[in-house]
């Protein structure tokens, strides 16, 4: 079973930056599609940024130009660099590791990001 652990959340002022990390157990991360999701109170969980096993990245429109997803397979880690943070970025951020076959769909416990003055 694949274990996923997020870290790096916290409280930051509007306009500030945070870098989230997601570490995946085992040494197979290079085969996984990785995604950062977020869920604010009363809202559905949404995909913020994803990076495929091929390194291709995609972003939700609201974070384009502000967030950057990257991966370091040697460290079994995926990152989310968040710049120019806004109050509407406040949410619990979750990391997901996925693979079609054999089927993998593992979630972390989430890390809270709060953007407030």
C-alpha positions as CSV (number, residue, x, y, z in Angstrom):
1,X,0.0,0.0,0.0
2,X,1.3,3.4,-0.9
3,X,1.6,5.9,1.9
4,X,1.3,9.7,1.1
5,X,2.4,12.3,3.6
6,X,2.0,16.1,3.1
7,X,3.8,18.8,4.9
8,X,4.5,22.6,4.7
9,X,1.2,24.1,5.4
10,X,0.6,27.1,7.7
11,X,-0.6,30.6,8.1
12,X,0.7,33.2,5.6
13,X,-0.3,36.8,4.8
14,X,-1.8,37.7,1.5
15,X,0.9,38.0,-1.1
16,X,3.1,35.6,0.7
17,X,4.5,32.2,-0.3
18,X,4.5,28.6,0.9
19,X,6.0,25.4,-0.4
20,X,4.2,22.2,0.2
21,X,5.9,18.8,0.1
22,X,4.4,15.4,-0.5
23,X,6.4,12.3,0.2
24,X,5.4,8.9,-1.2
25,X,6.5,5.5,0.3
26,X,8.4,3.0,-1.7
27,X,10.5,3.9,-4.7
28,X,7.9,3.8,-7.4
29,X,6.9,7.5,-7.5
30,X,8.3,7.8,-11.0
31,X,5.4,5.6,-12.2
32,X,2.7,7.7,-10.6
33,X,0.7,10.6,-11.7
34,X,0.7,13.1,-8.8
35,X,-1.8,15.7,-7.9
36,X,-2.4,18.5,-5.4
37,X,-6.0,19.0,-4.5
38,X,-7.7,21.4,-2.1
39,X,-10.9,21.6,-0.2
40,X,-12.3,24.6,1.5
41,X,-15.2,24.5,4.0
42,X,-18.5,23.9,2.2
43,X,-16.7,23.3,-1.1
44,X,-15.9,20.2,-3.1
45,X,-12.4,19.0,-3.4
46,X,-10.8,20.4,-6.5
47,X,-7.6,19.6,-8.5
48,X,-5.2,22.5,-8.1
49,X,-2.2,21.1,-10.0
50,X,-1.1,17.8,-11.5
51,X,2.1,16.4,-12.8
52,X,2.2,13.2,-14.8
53,X,4.8,10.5,-14.7
54,X,6.2,12.0,-17.9
55,X,6.7,15.4,-16.1
56,X,3.9,17.2,-17.9
57,X,2.1,19.6,-15.5
58,X,-1.4,21.2,-15.5
59,X,-3.1,23.8,-13.3
60,X,-6.5,25.0,-12.5
61,X,-7.0,28.5,-14.0
62,X,-7.2,30.3,-10.7
63,X,-3.6,29.4,-9.8
64,X,-1.8,29.6,-13.2
65,X,1.2,31.9,-12.9
66,X,1.2,31.7,-9.1
67,X,1.7,28.0,-8.3
68,X,4.3,25.6,-9.6
69,X,4.2,21.8,-9.2
70,X,7.4,19.8,-9.5
71,X,8.7,16.4,-8.7
72,X,12.0,14.9,-7.5
73,X,11.7,11.2,-8.1
74,X,15.0,10.5,-6.4
75,X,13.6,11.9,-3.2
76,X,10.1,10.3,-3.7
77,X,8.7,13.8,-3.3
78,X,6.4,16.2,-5.1
79,X,6.3,19.9,-4.3
80,X,3.8,22.7,-4.7
81,X,5.4,26.2,-4.7
82,X,2.6,28.7,-4.0
83,X,3.4,32.4,-4.6
84,X,1.2,35.5,-4.4
85,X,-1.2,33.7,-2.1
86,X,-4.8,35.0,-1.8
87,X,-7.4,34.5,1.0
88,X,-9.3,32.4,-1.5
89,X,-6.4,29.9,-1.5
90,X,-7.3,29.0,2.1
91,X,-8.1,25.3,2.2
92,X,-6.8,21.9,3.3
93,X,-4.4,20.7,0.6
94,X,-4.2,17.1,-0.2
95,X,-1.7,15.1,-2.2
96,X,-2.7,12.2,-4.4
97,X,-0.7,9.4,-6.1
98,X,-2.4,7.6,-8.9
99,X,-1.7,4.8,-11.4
100,X,-4.1,3.1,-13.8
101,X,-2.6,-0.4,-13.6
102,X,-2.0,-1.8,-11.1
103,X,-4.5,0.6,-9.7
104,X,-3.2,3.1,-7.3
105,X,-5.2,5.9,-5.8
106,X,-3.7,7.0,-2.5
107,X,-4.4,10.2,-0.5
108,X,-2.5,12.0,2.2
109,X,-4.1,13.3,5.4
110,X,-4.0,16.9,4.2
111,X,-2.2,20.0,5.3
112,X,-4.0,23.3,6.2
113,X,-3.1,26.5,4.3
114,X,-4.5,29.7,5.7
115,X,-4.0,33.0,3.9
116,X,-5.0,35.9,6.2
117,X,-3.8,39.2,7.5
